[in-house]
Amino acid sequence: MINTGALKIDKKVCGKCNKNKDINLFFNRQDSKDGKNNICKACKKEKNIIYRKNNKEKIRLIKQKYAKTERCKKKKREYYYKNIEAIREKNNIQLRIYREKNRDQLRKAFRKRKRNYIRDLHDTYIKELIVQGSNLRHRDISQDIVDAKREYLKLKRHLKK
């Protein structure tokens, strides 16, 4: 029930469906006389659904534009740092589930990538060969050493043929 001076309103007619409804079934609106919207919540929801359906591209562009603003980036940063542990835990759980569901596919992709690395003499493969026989780490190996090892392996393969 709304008190508008001397009158007390507990019902209102929706401007769209023209049904007399309880005042609580209308959204609040400060600039109207009775403080409520002229369309009921159900009709407003239906109107919003139709609008979103007909203006997908426009809404997408507005969201993209907002996502680039400093205000949005700041809010995202604040939320992330406020909830960092929960976010990391959620990501770890999702990753674990994904890996369990796609174990065979991931193994197949790993083997294929490894075969390609060996075939193409990729830097990662060459560094792994160098690391195996020494106490070096991947980051300790310069690009010159990798290039020299690659040339050595190419020559070795050529002589094998």
C-alpha positions as CSV (number, residue, x, y, z in Angstrom):
1,M,0.0,0.0,0.0
2,I,1.4,3.4,-1.0
3,N,0.5,6.6,0.7
4,T,0.3,9.5,-1.7
5,G,-0.7,12.3,0.5
6,A,-4.3,11.8,1.4
7,L,-4.8,8.7,-0.8
8,K,-3.7,5.2,0.0
9,I,-3.2,3.0,-3.1
10,D,-3.0,-0.8,-2.9
11,K,-4.0,-1.6,-6.6
12,K,-3.0,-0.3,-10.0
13,V,-3.9,-0.9,-13.6
14,C,-1.0,-2.1,-15.8
15,G,-0.4,0.1,-18.8
16,K,0.3,-2.9,-21.1
17,C,-2.0,-5.7,-20.1
18,N,-4.7,-3.4,-18.6
19,K,-5.2,-5.7,-15.6
20,N,-5.8,-4.4,-12.1
21,K,-3.0,-5.7,-10.0
22,D,-1.6,-5.4,-6.5
23,I,0.8,-2.4,-6.2
24,N,3.7,-4.8,-5.1
25,L,3.6,-6.3,-8.6
26,F,5.1,-3.0,-10.1
27,F,8.7,-1.9,-10.0
28,N,9.5,1.3,-8.1
29,R,9.9,4.5,-10.1
30,Q,10.9,7.8,-8.4
31,D,9.7,10.2,-11.0
32,S,6.0,8.9,-11.1
33,K,3.3,10.3,-8.9
34,D,2.6,7.0,-7.1
35,G,6.3,6.0,-7.0
36,K,5.7,2.9,-9.2
37,N,6.2,2.1,-12.8
38,N,3.2,2.1,-15.2
39,I,3.9,-1.4,-16.4
40,C,3.7,-4.5,-14.1
41,K,6.8,-6.6,-13.4
42,A,5.5,-9.5,-15.6
43,C,4.9,-7.3,-18.6
44,K,8.2,-5.4,-18.1
45,K,10.1,-8.8,-18.0
46,E,8.4,-9.8,-21.2
47,K,9.2,-6.4,-22.8
48,N,12.9,-6.8,-21.8
49,I,13.1,-10.3,-23.2
50,I,11.7,-9.1,-26.6
51,Y,14.1,-6.1,-26.6
52,R,17.2,-8.3,-25.8
53,K,16.1,-10.8,-28.5
54,N,15.7,-8.0,-31.2
55,N,18.8,-6.0,-30.2
56,K,21.5,-8.6,-29.6
57,E,24.2,-6.9,-31.6
58,K,23.5,-3.5,-30.0
59,I,23.7,-5.0,-26.5
60,R,26.9,-6.8,-27.4
61,L,28.5,-3.6,-28.6
62,I,27.5,-1.7,-25.5
63,K,28.9,-4.5,-23.3
64,Q,32.2,-4.5,-25.2
65,K,32.4,-0.7,-24.9
66,Y,31.8,-0.9,-21.2
67,A,34.3,-3.7,-20.7
68,K,37.0,-1.4,-22.1
69,T,36.4,1.4,-19.6
70,E,38.6,1.9,-16.6
71,R,35.7,1.7,-14.3
72,C,34.9,-1.9,-15.4
73,K,38.6,-2.9,-15.4
74,K,38.9,-1.5,-11.9
75,K,35.8,-3.4,-10.7
76,K,37.1,-6.7,-12.2
77,R,40.5,-6.2,-10.6
78,E,39.0,-5.5,-7.2
79,Y,36.7,-8.5,-7.4
80,Y,39.6,-10.7,-8.5
81,Y,41.9,-9.7,-5.6
82,K,39.0,-9.9,-3.1
83,N,38.1,-13.5,-4.2
84,I,41.5,-14.7,-5.5
85,E,41.5,-18.0,-3.5
86,A,38.0,-19.0,-4.5
87,I,38.6,-18.1,-8.1
88,R,41.8,-20.2,-8.2
89,E,40.1,-23.1,-6.5
90,K,37.2,-23.0,-8.9
91,N,39.6,-22.9,-11.9
92,N,41.6,-25.8,-10.5
93,I,38.5,-27.9,-10.1
94,Q,37.3,-27.0,-13.6
95,L,40.7,-27.9,-15.0
96,R,40.8,-31.2,-13.2
97,I,37.3,-32.1,-14.5
98,Y,38.3,-31.1,-18.0
99,R,41.5,-33.2,-17.9
100,E,39.6,-36.2,-16.5
101,K,36.9,-36.0,-19.3
102,N,39.4,-35.5,-22.1
103,R,42.3,-37.6,-20.9
104,D,42.7,-39.6,-24.1
105,Q,42.3,-36.6,-26.3
106,L,44.9,-34.7,-24.3
107,R,47.4,-37.6,-24.5
108,K,46.9,-37.9,-28.2
109,A,47.5,-34.2,-28.7
110,F,50.6,-34.3,-26.4
111,R,52.1,-37.2,-28.4
112,K,51.4,-35.4,-31.7
113,R,53.0,-32.2,-30.4
114,K,56.0,-34.1,-29.2
115,R,56.4,-35.9,-32.6
116,N,56.1,-32.6,-34.4
117,Y,58.7,-31.1,-32.1
118,I,61.1,-33.9,-32.8
119,R,60.4,-33.8,-36.6
120,D,60.8,-30.0,-36.8
121,L,63.7,-29.9,-34.3
122,H,61.8,-27.4,-32.1
123,D,63.8,-25.4,-29.6
124,T,62.0,-27.2,-26.7
125,Y,63.0,-30.6,-28.0
126,I,66.6,-29.5,-28.5
127,K,66.9,-27.9,-25.1
128,E,65.5,-31.2,-23.6
129,L,68.2,-33.1,-25.3
130,I,70.9,-30.8,-24.0
131,V,69.5,-30.8,-20.5
132,Q,69.4,-34.6,-20.3
133,G,73.1,-35.1,-20.3
134,S,74.0,-32.2,-18.0
135,N,73.0,-30.2,-14.9
136,L,71.8,-27.3,-17.0
137,R,68.3,-25.9,-17.0
138,H,66.3,-24.8,-20.0
139,R,66.7,-21.1,-19.2
140,D,70.5,-21.6,-19.0
141,I,70.8,-22.6,-22.6
142,S,71.4,-19.8,-25.1
143,Q,69.9,-19.7,-28.6
144,D,73.3,-20.1,-30.2
145,I,73.8,-23.4,-28.5
146,V,70.3,-24.5,-29.6
147,D,71.0,-23.5,-33.2
148,A,74.4,-25.3,-33.2
149,K,72.7,-28.5,-31.8
150,R,69.9,-28.2,-34.4
151,E,72.5,-28.0,-37.3
152,Y,74.3,-31.0,-35.8
153,L,71.0,-33.0,-35.6
154,K,70.1,-32.0,-39.2
155,L,73.5,-33.2,-40.4
156,K,73.2,-36.4,-38.5
157,R,69.8,-37.1,-40.0
158,H,71.1,-36.3,-43.5
159,L,74.0,-38.7,-43.1
160,K,71.6,-41.4,-41.8
161,K,69.6,-41.3,-45.1
